[in-house]
Amino acid sequence: MEAHNPDDQLANLKDWWKQYGRALIAGVVIGVLLLAGGNYWQQYKTKRAEAASLLYDTLLADLQQGKPDAVSAAATKLMQDYAATPYAGKAALLQARQRFDVNDMAGARTHLEWAVKNATEAAVQHSARLRLGRLLLEQGDTTAVWTLVNIKDTDGFGSEYEELKADTLLAQGDRAGAQRAYQAAIEKLPRGSGYLPLLSMKRNNLGAETLP
């Protein structure tokens, strides 16, 4: 068996290092930088989420204390500086409610549209979409309402969407279509819902004879 010469092994190692050494070092450096960058980004997102949470808590406290200007300022900051956090969408809903309460329908619509487009939580998006639909229906813009309600994934809000469809059809004079939509809303209600009597009344007020 042929013995390996240590000098030959050392020479081979030097040749290998010359050929691959820089690439190996570059790969290690890149890996370290990616790991450090990932950790930094995660820490950054965590700190921003914590800051947004504190600001939202302040907003709720100001809301309970009846400080509308402070609520508006906090909501605006959340929407502008922390839009990627779930608190921004919730703040937009609260801001829309404040605008509605003072009869500022344009302001309410603006904040609801922002929440529909930017909220990170599906439940907040659907709440904003449904409230915006109600607002548009009150303003007689049934075309815009249909654009909002004709979506595939309702994420557990199916009954609410069907009711809004029914109300819109009724506003358009389609009593039979409205009654069918009210029936669909009833069928999609969770079991034991206390909202069943009201939906049933809205359906029954249109007369049973129009049901298929």
N, C-alpha and C positions, 0 to 999 in steps of 0.2 A: 504494500500500500504506500502510495507516494505521500511524503510528509509535506505539510504546507510551510512555506518559508515565511516567518514573521514579517520580513521586509516586504515581501510581495503582498501580504495581507494589508500592511500599512499603506502601501502604494495604491492598492485597490480602494481602500477606504478613502484616501485623499481624492482619488479620481471621482469616486461616487459623490463625495461632499461638494467638489467643484461643480458637478453636474446638477445635483439636486438640493444642495444645502440652502441656497437662497430661497428656492421655492418652499422648502420646508419651513424656514423661519418666517417667510411671508404668510404662510398658511396659519402658523401658530399665532402670529400677531393679529391677523384678521379675525381669527376665532376669539381671541381675548377681547378685541375691540367690539365685536358683535355681542359678546356676553355682557360686557360693561355697558354697551349702549342699550341692550334690552333691559338690564336692571335699572338703568337710569330712567328709561321711558316708563317702566312700571311704577317706580317711585314717584315720578312726575304725575302720572295719572292718579295715583292714590292720594297725593297731596291736594290735587285739584278737586277730587271728589270730596275730600274732607272739608276743604274750604267752601265748596258749594253747599254741602250739608249744613254747615254752620250758618251760612247766609240764608238758607231756606228756613232754618229754625228761627232766625231773627225775623224773617218775613212773617212767619206764622204768629210769633209773639206780637208783632206790630199789628197784625190783622185782628187779633183778639183784643188789643188795647184801643182799637179804633183809630189807627194812624194811617189813613189811606195814602198820604204822600210818601211815607216811609215804605209802605208796601210796594207802591209803584216803583220807587227807586231801586229796591232790592230785586224786584221782578225783572226790571230792565237790565240790571247788572248780570243777573243769572242768564238771561236770554242772550246777552251780548258777549259775555266773557266765559260762560260755562255752558254753552249750547250743547256740548257733547255729553253732559251729565243728565241723569233723569230728572233732576230738580228743575231744570229750565222749562221743560214741558209742563210740569205741575204749576210752576210760577205763571206761565202764560195763561193757564186755565183760570187761576185766581185773578189775574189781572183782567181777563175777559169778563169775569163775573163782576168785578168792581165797575168796569165801564158800563156793563149792562144795567147795574143798579142805579147809575146816575143818568140813564137814558142816552148814553153815548154808544149808539149802535155801530157806528163806523169804527170806533175804537175796539169794541167787543169783537167785531168781525176780523179786524186786523190781527188781534191776539189769537183768536181761534184758528185762523188760517196759518199763523206761524206754528202753532202746536201741531196741526195736522201735518205740516211739512217737516217739522224738525224734531218733534218729541221722539225720544229713544225707546219709550215703553209703549207696547201695542195698546194697552188699556187706556193710556192717556191719549193716544192718537184717536182711538175710536170715540172716546168721550168728547174730544174736541170736534170730531167730524159730525157726531150726532147733534151736538149743541149748535154748531154752525148751520147744520141742516134746518134745525128748528128756527133759527134766526132768519135764514133765507126764506123759509116758508111763510113766516109772519110778514116778510116784506114782499111776498107774492112772486118770488123768483123760483118758480117750480123747476125750470130747466136746470138751474144750478143745483137744486136739491137732488135731482136725478143723477147728476154727475157725481155727487158725493156718496149716494147710497148704493149705486151699482158697482159693488166690489165683490170679489169672490170670497175672500177670507174675512169673516166677521169676528173670529176669536171669542166666541161666547156672547157676542152682542147681537145675535141673530134676531131675537124677539124685538129688540129696540129698533133695529133697521127695518123690520117688517112693519112695525107700527108707524114709523116715519113714512114709509112708502104708502101705507094705507091713508094716512092723513093727507099726503100729497095728492094721491088719486082722488080723494074726496074733494079736495080744493079744486081739482080740475073737472069735477062733475062726474067722475066715473064711480058711481056708487057700488056697482057689482064688483069692480076690481078692488075697491077699497075694502069691501066686506071679505073678499077672499084673502086679502093681505092681513086683515085683522085676525082671521082664522089661522093664518100661518104664524102670526105673532103669538097667538095663544098656544099653538102646538110647540113652539120653541121656548116657551117659558120654563124655567126650572120648576120642578115639582114643589108644591106647597107655596108658590109665590103669592104674596099678598096683592100683587098687581092684577091677578086674574079677573076679579070682579069688574074692574074698570075696563079692561080690554073686552070682556064679554059684553058689557053695556054698550061700548062703542060699536061692536059688531052687530048686536041685536037691534040697536036703534036704526039700522039700515034695512031691517026686515029680513026674515028668514027665507022669503021666497026667491031671493036673488042668489042663494047659494047653489052651486052645481049639484 
